[in-house]
Amino acid sequence: MKEGVKMNTIIVYYSKHHGNTKKLVDAITEKYGITAVDILNKEQAELEKADIIGIASGIYAGSFAKPLLKYLSRNLPEGKRVFFISTSAGPKPGYEKSIRALTDGKSCEYIGSYSCKGFNTFGPTKLFGGTAKGHPTDEEINGAVSFFSGLLQK
Ligand SMILES: Cc1cc2nc3c(=O)[nH]c(=O)nc-3n(C[C@H](O)[C@H](O)[C@H](O)COP(=O)(O)O)c2cc1C
């Protein structure tokens, strides 16, 4: 384990549009040597063994990715400590509603969340070269790493 991580953390993620969310996840896993599981590519996670589970997703139609929610509704064990990471064209607190309802429904303890902008070319926005260009920035990616590091100190 790098950087003295004692807790067993797994991050499950879904990052389909431009790999924006994956950039945050990769930065955390590279620094801390923890496991990340790509739900889009049907990787399997041993969530039962984790103390902390990170849930990371791009925002699609105002929600964490539906396939990720489906996966977690089947596979997220009860009572885990959970945190959320997301990227979207324009982050809003309401985007966490569906995932929070799911984790609360499994008696998981919410320990925090991090969100930032992610480059978007969905629908007509691509005609103008997309929105949130250049995001996540290096600063935003480092922000995700600092967020995770803060969680470990709690
Ligand atoms: C189908 C689709 C729907 C989207 N819906 C929203 C949305 O409701 N709100 C928003 O702020 N961004 C929305 N976006 C933009 C994405 O959230 C943003 O580009 C995000 O960083 C994508 O993450 P990813 O590259 O990890 O998949 C949408 C993008 C796509 C492709």
The ligand as a MOL file (V3000), in Angstrom:
LIG
                    3D

  0  0  0     0  0            999 V3000
M  V30 BEGIN CTAB
M  V30 COUNTS 31 33 0 0 0
M  V30 BEGIN ATOM
M  V30 1 C -26.0770 11.2490 -22.3790 0
M  V30 2 C -25.4450 12.3720 -21.5750 0
M  V30 3 C -26.2070 13.0440 -20.6370 0
M  V30 4 C -25.6320 14.0750 -19.8580 0
M  V30 5 N -26.3990 14.6990 -18.9120 0
M  V30 6 C -25.8440 15.6870 -18.1590 0
M  V30 7 C -26.6260 16.3430 -17.1570 0
M  V30 8 O -27.7950 16.0220 -16.9130 0
M  V30 9 N -26.0390 17.3570 -16.4580 0
M  V30 10 C -24.7340 17.7340 -16.6790 0
M  V30 11 O -24.2650 18.6600 -16.0050 0
M  V30 12 N -23.9530 17.0920 -17.5980 0
M  V30 13 C -24.4800 16.0790 -18.3330 0
M  V30 14 N -23.6960 15.4210 -19.2700 0
M  V30 15 C -22.2660 15.7390 -19.3550 0
M  V30 16 C -21.4260 14.7150 -18.5690 0
M  V30 17 O -21.9080 14.6050 -17.2460 0
M  V30 18 C -19.9450 15.1150 -18.5060 0
M  V30 19 O -19.4070 15.2480 -19.7940 0
M  V30 20 C -19.1650 14.0880 -17.6870 0
M  V30 21 O -17.9040 14.6210 -17.3570 0
M  V30 22 C -19.0120 12.7620 -18.4140 0
M  V30 23 O -18.2160 11.9130 -17.6350 0
M  V30 24 P -17.3890 10.6840 -18.2670 0
M  V30 25 O -16.4930 11.2450 -19.3540 0
M  V30 26 O -16.6390 10.1520 -17.1030 0
M  V30 27 O -18.4360 9.7510 -18.8000 0
M  V30 28 C -24.2530 14.4240 -20.0570 0
M  V30 29 C -23.4970 13.7290 -21.0220 0
M  V30 30 C -24.0710 12.7150 -21.7650 0
M  V30 31 C -23.2300 11.9790 -22.7890 0
M  V30 END ATOM
M  V30 BEGIN BOND
M  V30 1 1 1 2
M  V30 2 1 2 3
M  V30 3 2 2 30
M  V30 4 2 3 4
M  V30 5 1 4 5
M  V30 6 1 4 28
M  V30 7 2 5 6
M  V30 8 1 6 7
M  V30 9 1 6 13
M  V30 10 2 7 8
M  V30 11 1 7 9
M  V30 12 1 9 10
M  V30 13 2 10 11
M  V30 14 1 10 12
M  V30 15 2 12 13
M  V30 16 1 13 14
M  V30 17 1 14 15
M  V30 18 1 14 28
M  V30 19 1 15 16
M  V30 20 1 16 17
M  V30 21 1 16 18
M  V30 22 1 18 19
M  V30 23 1 18 20
M  V30 24 1 20 21
M  V30 25 1 20 22
M  V30 26 1 22 23
M  V30 27 1 23 24
M  V30 28 2 24 25
M  V30 29 1 24 26
M  V30 30 1 24 27
M  V30 31 2 28 29
M  V30 32 1 29 30
M  V30 33 1 30 31
M  V30 END BOND
M  V30 END CTAB
M  END
